[in-house]
Amino acid sequence: MENQNIVMVFVLLHQVQIFSIGGAVPDQPCIHPPVDIPEMSRAKTAGLDAFGPKQGAELKLADAVPCRISFERGKERQFCFLALSLGTSGWVVLAEELPLKQHCGVVRVAAPLAGCHPRIDDKHSRWLHLRIRPSTFPSIDTVKYAAAKGKPKTNALVDGRWTLAFRDEDSCKSALSMIIEELNLQSNEVERRLQPLLDLEMAVDLSNPSLSSQQVSSSRTTLSNSV
């Protein structure tokens, strides 16, 4: 909720800046179009499509790191962990390895990458803590999933946490590095897409080409001082 309020304030301030110098807010935001995903990206290597990791979908696990997690007290499950980004979207994924298909697995749980705040436990160097935010996809009730032995049931979307236990310290660090790399890729793409929106002069030029850059600069300085 706090992040949503910050975004709302930013959008309102941006619109005020444009209106204050006689510009018009366009019906559609002025942002850069998406670019093709590199072939060597983790998302491409895993075989992820444009719709993201759906529960039950098959993925290639070449870059995955084995881990264990307990969704219910006393009941650990073995998974393969992946962090994947696709343009401005990203996910942390737990996939179950297919015994008859080498280096392939089925998505069991997926959650948004952004805001996961990865952190290695202070006392256990093989444990990785993640904050899990509600996904735009139907979520899995993880307790019922563990109890049903692989038969997921949807439940209300709630914030939560994962504590992933890896085989050794190096595996844990590898998973952390994967998350940070994919977070950086996602963040850079969001910044690139939004650059025209963040550039007041460009936004005003598109809405009202008759305004001078001096007027734009003067307005930016005045509003920045007032905030």
C-alpha contacts under 8 A as a table, 3 or more apart, distances in Angstrom:
res1	aa1	res2	aa2	distance
1	M	4	Q	5.05
1	M	5	N	6.34
2	E	5	N	5.19
2	E	6	I	6.40
3	N	6	I	5.05
3	N	7	V	6.31
4	Q	7	V	5.14
4	Q	8	M	6.21
5	N	8	M	5.03
5	N	9	V	6.19
6	I	9	V	5.18
6	I	10	F	6.23
7	V	10	F	5.05
7	V	11	V	6.17
8	M	11	V	5.19
8	M	12	L	6.14
9	V	12	L	5.14
9	V	13	L	6.08
10	F	13	L	5.14
10	F	14	H	6.07
11	V	14	H	5.07
11	V	15	Q	6.23
12	L	15	Q	5.17
12	L	16	V	6.19
13	L	16	V	5.03
13	L	17	Q	6.20
14	H	17	Q	5.18
14	H	18	I	6.48
14	H	200	L	7.87
15	Q	18	I	5.18
15	Q	19	F	6.13
15	Q	25	V	6.65
16	V	19	F	5.10
16	V	20	S	5.87
17	Q	20	S	5.24
17	Q	21	I	6.86
17	Q	200	L	7.90
17	Q	219	S	6.75
17	Q	220	R	6.85
17	Q	223	L	7.10
18	I	21	I	5.76
18	I	22	G	6.61
18	I	23	G	4.95
18	I	24	A	6.61
18	I	25	V	7.02
18	I	200	L	7.50
18	I	203	A	7.82
18	I	204	V	6.32
19	F	22	G	5.13
19	F	23	G	5.14
19	F	24	A	6.28
19	F	25	V	7.55
20	S	23	G	7.36
20	S	219	S	7.16
21	I	211	L	7.82
21	I	215	Q	6.87
21	I	216	V	6.79
21	I	219	S	6.72
22	G	208	N	7.58
22	G	211	L	7.88
23	G	204	V	5.70
23	G	207	S	5.71
23	G	208	N	5.40
24	A	204	V	7.63
24	A	207	S	5.37
24	A	208	N	6.93
25	V	207	S	6.86
26	P	29	P	6.34
26	P	30	C	7.78
26	P	207	S	6.72
29	P	197	L	6.99
30	C	194	L	7.87
30	C	196	P	5.93
30	C	197	L	5.68
30	C	203	A	6.93
31	I	193	R	5.34
31	I	194	L	5.25
31	I	195	Q	6.80
31	I	196	P	5.44
31	I	197	L	6.04
32	H	192	R	7.05
32	H	193	R	4.58
32	H	194	L	6.73
32	H	195	Q	7.42
32	H	196	P	6.96
33	P	193	R	6.62
34	P	87	G	7.02
34	P	193	R	7.12
35	V	87	G	7.65
37	I	41	S	7.09
37	I	44	K	7.58
37	I	86	L	7.02
37	I	87	G	7.03
38	P	41	S	5.45
38	P	44	K	7.49
39	E	44	K	5.79
39	E	45	T	7.40
40	M	44	K	6.57
40	M	45	T	6.54
41	S	44	K	5.34
41	S	45	T	6.22
42	R	45	T	4.95
42	R	46	A	5.98
42	R	63	D	7.18
42	R	84	L	6.16
42	R	85	S	7.60
43	A	46	A	5.19
43	A	47	G	6.31
43	A	48	L	5.26
43	A	84	L	5.47
43	A	85	S	6.26
43	A	86	L	6.43
44	K	47	G	5.03
44	K	48	L	5.87
44	K	49	D	7.93
45	T	48	L	7.70
45	T	60	K	6.99
45	T	62	A	7.50
46	A	59	L	5.31
46	A	60	K	4.41
46	A	61	L	6.27
46	A	62	A	7.14
46	A	63	D	7.75
47	G	59	L	5.82
47	G	60	K	6.24
48	L	51	F	7.94
48	L	52	G	6.18
48	L	53	P	6.53
48	L	59	L	6.84
49	D	52	G	5.80
49	D	53	P	7.66
50	A	86	L	7.54
51	F	54	K	7.73
52	G	86	L	7.73
53	P	57	A	6.71
53	P	91	W	7.78
53	P	93	V	7.69
53	P	107	V	6.85
53	P	110	A	6.76
54	K	57	A	5.41
54	K	107	V	6.70
54	K	110	A	7.60
54	K	137	F	7.64
55	Q	106	V	7.61
55	Q	107	V	5.08
55	Q	108	R	5.39
55	Q	109	V	6.43
55	Q	110	A	7.37
56	G	106	V	5.42
56	G	107	V	5.08
56	G	108	R	6.14
57	A	106	V	5.49
57	A	107	V	5.48
58	E	104	C	6.94
58	E	105	G	5.61
58	E	106	V	4.51
58	E	107	V	6.34
59	L	95	A	7.88
59	L	104	C	5.75
59	L	105	G	5.42
59	L	106	V	6.11
59	L	107	V	7.05
60	K	103	H	5.85
60	K	104	C	4.44
60	K	105	G	6.32
61	L	64	A	4.92
61	L	80	C	7.42
61	L	82	L	7.94
61	L	97	E	7.99
61	L	103	H	4.97
61	L	104	C	5.24
61	L	105	G	6.46
62	A	103	H	5.93
62	A	104	C	7.89
63	D	82	L	7.10
64	A	80	C	5.55
64	A	81	F	5.25
64	A	82	L	5.06
65	V	80	C	5.36
65	V	81	F	5.07
65	V	82	L	6.79
65	V	166	F	7.97
65	V	171	S	6.80
65	V	174	S	7.81
65	V	175	A	6.56
66	P	78	Q	7.26
66	P	79	F	5.85
66	P	80	C	4.33
66	P	81	F	6.06
66	P	166	F	6.63
66	P	167	R	7.49
67	C	78	Q	5.96
67	C	79	F	5.47
67	C	80	C	5.91
67	C	81	F	6.59
67	C	164	L	6.16
67	C	165	A	5.44
67	C	166	F	4.58
67	C	167	R	6.81
68	R	76	E	6.29
68	R	77	R	5.51
68	R	78	Q	4.62
68	R	79	F	5.97
68	R	164	L	5.82
68	R	165	A	5.07
68	R	166	F	6.48
69	I	76	E	5.41
69	I	77	R	5.56
69	I	78	Q	6.79
69	I	79	F	7.60
69	I	162	W	7.49
69	I	163	T	6.47
69	I	164	L	5.23
69	I	165	A	6.32
70	S	73	R	6.51
70	S	74	G	7.11
70	S	75	K	5.55
70	S	76	E	4.22
70	S	77	R	6.11
71	F	75	K	7.09
71	F	76	E	7.15
71	F	142	T	5.70
71	F	143	V	5.54
71	F	146	A	6.47
72	E	75	K	5.52
72	E	76	E	7.52
72	E	142	T	7.92
72	E	143	V	5.67
72	E	146	A	6.87
75	K	146	A	7.67
77	R	146	A	7.97
78	Q	96	E	7.35
79	F	94	L	5.79
79	F	95	A	5.55
79	F	96	E	5.12
79	F	97	E	7.01
80	C	94	L	5.62
80	C	95	A	5.12
80	C	96	E	6.21
80	C	97	E	6.87
81	F	92	V	7.41
81	F	93	V	5.77
81	F	94	L	4.91
81	F	95	A	6.52
81	F	175	A	7.55
82	L	92	V	5.87
82	L	93	V	5.08
82	L	94	L	6.60
82	L	95	A	7.88
82	L	175	A	7.67
82	L	178	M	7.79
83	A	90	G	7.53
83	A	91	W	5.87
83	A	92	V	4.52
83	A	93	V	6.18
83	A	113	L	7.19
83	A	175	A	7.94
83	A	178	M	6.18
83	A	179	I	5.39
83	A	182	E	6.54
84	L	90	G	5.52
84	L	91	W	5.37
84	L	92	V	6.44
84	L	93	V	7.70
84	L	113	L	7.71
84	L	179	I	7.89
84	L	182	E	6.08
85	S	88	T	7.35
85	S	89	S	5.74
85	S	90	G	3.95
85	S	91	W	6.37
85	S	113	L	7.78
85	S	182	E	5.56
85	S	183	L	7.38
85	S	185	L	7.02
85	S	186	Q	6.00
86	L	89	S	5.24
86	L	90	G	5.88
86	L	186	Q	7.26
87	G	90	G	7.71
87	G	185	L	7.85
87	G	186	Q	6.09
87	G	189	E	6.01
87	G	190	V	7.68
88	T	186	Q	5.23
88	T	187	S	7.29
88	T	189	E	5.81
88	T	190	V	5.39
89	S	112	P	7.88
89	S	113	L	7.79
89	S	186	Q	6.51
90	G	112	P	5.90
90	G	113	L	4.84
90	G	114	A	6.77
90	G	182	E	7.49
90	G	183	L	7.57
90	G	186	Q	6.69
91	W	110	A	6.28
91	W	111	A	5.38
91	W	112	P	4.42
91	W	113	L	4.16
91	W	114	A	7.61
92	V	110	A	5.73
92	V	111	A	5.43
92	V	112	P	6.20
92	V	113	L	5.32
92	V	179	I	7.87
93	V	107	V	6.93
93	V	108	R	7.76
93	V	109	V	5.90
93	V	110	A	4.49
93	V	111	A	6.64
94	L	107	V	6.16
94	L	108	R	5.88
94	L	109	V	5.20
94	L	110	A	6.38
95	A	105	G	5.64
95	A	106	V	5.13
95	A	107	V	4.27
95	A	108	R	5.32
95	A	109	V	6.96
96	E	105	G	5.15
96	E	106	V	5.19
96	E	107	V	6.45
96	E	108	R	6.54
97	E	103	H	7.33
97	E	104	C	5.97
97	E	105	G	4.04
97	E	106	V	6.48
98	L	101	K	5.33
98	L	102	Q	7.01
98	L	103	H	7.76
98	L	104	C	5.81
98	L	105	G	4.90
98	L	106	V	6.99
99	P	102	Q	6.99
101	K	104	C	5.72
101	K	105	G	7.83
107	V	110	A	7.24
108	R	152	P	7.83
109	V	139	S	7.77
109	V	140	I	6.81
110	A	135	S	7.60
111	A	132	I	6.32
111	A	133	R	6.57
111	A	134	P	6.82
111	A	135	S	5.31
112	P	115	G	7.52
112	P	116	C	7.28
112	P	132	I	7.19
112	P	133	R	6.29
112	P	134	P	7.28
112	P	135	S	5.75
113	L	116	C	5.70
113	L	179	I	7.76
113	L	183	L	6.92
114	A	117	H	7.96
114	A	183	L	6.75
115	G	131	R	7.03
115	G	132	I	7.82
115	G	133	R	7.29
116	C	130	L	5.29
116	C	131	R	4.43
116	C	132	I	5.74
116	C	133	R	7.14
117	H	129	H	7.99
117	H	130	L	5.87
117	H	131	R	5.87
118	P	128	L	6.76
118	P	129	H	5.72
118	P	130	L	4.85
118	P	131	R	7.16
118	P	176	L	6.68
118	P	179	I	7.52
119	R	128	L	5.70
119	R	129	H	5.13
119	R	130	L	6.68
119	R	176	L	7.70
120	I	124	H	7.65
120	I	125	S	6.24
120	I	126	R	7.41
120	I	127	W	5.80
120	I	128	L	4.50
120	I	129	H	6.08
120	I	172	C	7.66
120	I	176	L	7.88
121	D	124	H	5.23
121	D	125	S	5.89
121	D	126	R	7.56
121	D	127	W	5.50
121	D	128	L	6.05
121	D	129	H	6.73
122	D	125	S	6.85
124	H	127	W	5.64
125	S	128	L	7.87
125	S	168	D	7.81
125	S	169	E	5.49
125	S	172	C	7.36
126	R	165	A	5.74
126	R	166	F	5.25
126	R	167	R	6.81
126	R	168	D	5.42
126	R	169	E	4.79
126	R	171	S	7.58
126	R	172	C	5.41
127	W	163	T	6.38
127	W	164	L	5.54
127	W	165	A	4.63
127	W	166	F	6.36
127	W	172	C	6.72
128	L	162	W	7.97
128	L	163	T	5.57
128	L	164	L	5.11
128	L	165	A	6.56
128	L	166	F	7.93
128	L	172	C	6.54
128	L	176	L	7.60
129	H	161	R	7.04
129	H	162	W	5.77
129	H	163	T	4.56
129	H	164	L	6.46
130	L	161	R	5.56
130	L	162	W	5.12
130	L	163	T	6.43
131	R	159	D	7.57
131	R	160	G	6.09
131	R	161	R	4.56
131	R	162	W	6.51
132	I	159	D	5.69
132	I	160	G	4.92
132	I	161	R	5.11
132	I	162	W	6.77
133	R	158	V	6.90
133	R	159	D	4.71
133	R	160	G	6.54
134	P	139	S	7.49
134	P	157	L	5.13
134	P	158	V	5.45
134	P	159	D	5.71
135	S	138	P	7.07
135	S	139	S	6.65
135	S	157	L	7.22
138	P	154	T	6.16
138	P	155	N	7.58
138	P	157	L	7.77
139	S	154	T	5.39
139	S	155	N	6.03
139	S	156	A	7.12
139	S	157	L	6.22
140	I	145	Y	6.95
140	I	152	P	5.91
140	I	153	K	5.59
140	I	154	T	4.70
140	I	155	N	5.98
141	D	144	K	5.46
141	D	145	Y	6.04
141	D	152	P	7.04
141	D	153	K	5.77
141	D	154	T	5.62
141	D	155	N	5.14
141	D	156	A	7.87
142	T	145	Y	4.81
142	T	146	A	6.21
142	T	152	P	7.70
143	V	146	A	5.36
143	V	147	A	6.30
144	K	147	A	4.98
144	K	148	A	5.88
144	K	152	P	7.03
144	K	153	K	6.65
145	Y	148	A	5.18
145	Y	149	K	6.28
145	Y	150	G	5.87
145	Y	151	K	5.80
145	Y	152	P	4.69
145	Y	153	K	6.42
146	A	149	K	5.26
146	A	150	G	6.60
148	A	151	K	5.27
148	A	152	P	7.21
165	A	172	C	7.74
166	F	169	E	7.34
166	F	171	S	6.05
166	F	172	C	5.58
167	R	171	S	6.42
167	R	172	C	7.68
168	D	171	S	5.44
168	D	172	C	6.49
169	E	172	C	5.12
169	E	173	K	6.24
170	D	173	K	5.07
170	D	174	S	6.06
171	S	174	S	4.96
171	S	175	A	6.29
172	C	175	A	5.21
172	C	176	L	6.30
173	K	176	L	4.97
173	K	177	S	6.09
174	S	177	S	5.09
174	S	178	M	6.18
175	A	178	M	5.04
175	A	179	I	6.34
176	L	179	I	5.19
176	L	180	I	6.31
177	S	180	I	5.12
177	S	181	E	6.07
178	M	181	E	5.22
178	M	182	E	6.22
179	I	182	E	5.27
179	I	183	L	6.00
180	I	183	L	5.01
180	I	184	N	6.13
181	E	184	N	5.19
181	E	185	L	6.33
182	E	185	L	5.01
182	E	186	Q	6.16
183	L	186	Q	5.12
183	L	187	S	5.99
184	N	187	S	5.02
184	N	188	N	5.97
185	L	188	N	5.23
185	L	189	E	6.23
186	Q	189	E	5.22
186	Q	190	V	6.24
187	S	190	V	5.14
187	S	191	E	6.18
188	N	191	E	5.08
188	N	192	R	6.11
189	E	192	R	4.99
189	E	193	R	6.10
190	V	193	R	5.18
190	V	194	L	6.15
191	E	194	L	5.25
191	E	195	Q	5.94
192	R	195	Q	5.29
193	R	196	P	7.48
194	L	197	L	5.26
194	L	198	L	6.29
195	Q	198	L	5.08
195	Q	199	D	6.20
196	P	199	D	5.11
196	P	200	L	7.75
196	P	202	M	6.21
196	P	203	A	6.54
197	L	200	L	6.90
197	L	202	M	7.73
197	L	203	A	6.19
199	D	202	M	5.45
199	D	203	A	6.33
200	L	203	A	5.06
200	L	204	V	6.09
200	L	216	V	7.36
200	L	220	R	7.98
201	E	204	V	5.24
201	E	205	D	6.04
201	E	213	S	6.67
201	E	216	V	6.20
201	E	217	S	7.91
202	M	205	D	5.08
202	M	206	L	6.30
203	A	206	L	5.36
203	A	207	S	6.45
204	V	207	S	5.07
204	V	208	N	5.63
204	V	209	P	7.02
204	V	211	L	7.56
204	V	216	V	7.75
205	D	208	N	5.26
205	D	209	P	4.43
205	D	210	S	7.60
205	D	211	L	7.15
206	L	209	P	6.17
208	N	211	L	6.14
209	P	212	S	7.93
211	L	215	Q	6.79
211	L	216	V	7.56
212	S	215	Q	5.40
212	S	216	V	6.66
213	S	216	V	4.99
213	S	217	S	6.12
214	Q	217	S	5.15
214	Q	218	S	6.08
215	Q	218	S	5.14
215	Q	219	S	6.16
216	V	219	S	5.18
216	V	220	R	6.18
217	S	220	R	5.10
217	S	221	T	6.25
218	S	221	T	5.27
218	S	222	T	6.26
219	S	222	T	5.16
219	S	223	L	6.13
220	R	223	L	5.39
220	R	224	S	5.97
221	T	224	S	5.19
221	T	225	N	6.21
222	T	225	N	5.35
222	T	226	S	6.37
223	L	226	S	5.02
223	L	227	V	6.27
224	S	227	V	5.23
